[in-house]
Amino acid sequence: MATGSDRVAGAGLVAFCTALFLYYTVWVICLPFIDSDHAIHSYFLQRAYAVLLPLLALLILFLLMGIFIFYVMWKSRSPKKKSQ
């Protein structure tokens, strides 16, 4: 069973991801249909960032995965045996 602090941390992560998903959905799907002089546009970044930010996040994810795989392979390699 999860402790109270684990549940709070999990609920916080779920709430953060839900808010981020809703923000991105409104930004990418709903905002193009609203007039560009409307006040709601001041709460969102430019549309070019809608592509660049997920691309940057994916690049960082691949970089961290590559570092992790390199580290695991480096630590698990067997020492070379000396030939006689």
N, C-alpha and C positions, 0 to 999 in steps of 0.2 A: 504494500500500500504506500501511496505517496504521502509525504509529510505535508504539513500546512504550508511551509515555505515553498515546496515544490509545486503545490497547487496554485499558489499565488503567482509564482514565476510563469507557470504554464498558461494561466488565465491572462496574464499580462502580455505574453507573446502572442496568444490568439487574438487579443484585442488590438495589439499593434498591427499585426498582419491583416486583420479585417479592415482597420482604418486605412492602411496603406493600399489595400486592394480597392476599396471604395474610392479613395482619392484618385488613384490611377485610372479607374474605370470612368469616373466623371471627366477627368482630364482628357482622356483619349477618345471616348465614345460620345459623351454628351456635349462637351464644350464646342466642337465644330458647328453645332447646330444653333448656338446662341450668338447673338450679334456681338461683334468684336468690341463695341463701345460699352457693353454691359459691365457693371461693377464686379461681377463674379470673376472676370478674367484677371483681375488684380491678385487673386489668391492662387494662381497657377503660374508655372514657368512657361517659357515659350514652347511651342510644339516640337521643335527640334530636339529638345531634351527628353521628350517622350520616347525617343528611339535611343539616344545616346546613353541615358542612365541605365536602362536594362542591359545594354551592350557592355557597359563598363562593369556592371555587377557580374555579368556572365564571364567576362575576362578575368576578374578577380577570383571568381569561383574556380575557374580552370587553373589559374596560377596556384591557388592554395591546394587544389587536388594534386597537381603535379609535384609540388613541394612535398606533400604528404607521401605520395607514392615513392618519390626519390628517397625520402628519409627511411621509409620502411624497407625498401630494397637495399639501401646502404647498410642498415643495421642487421639485416638478416643474411647478408652474404657470409659464406663460410670462409675461414682463413685458408689461404693456399698452403698445400702440403709441400714440404721440401723434398725434392727427389734426391736419392742417394747415388 
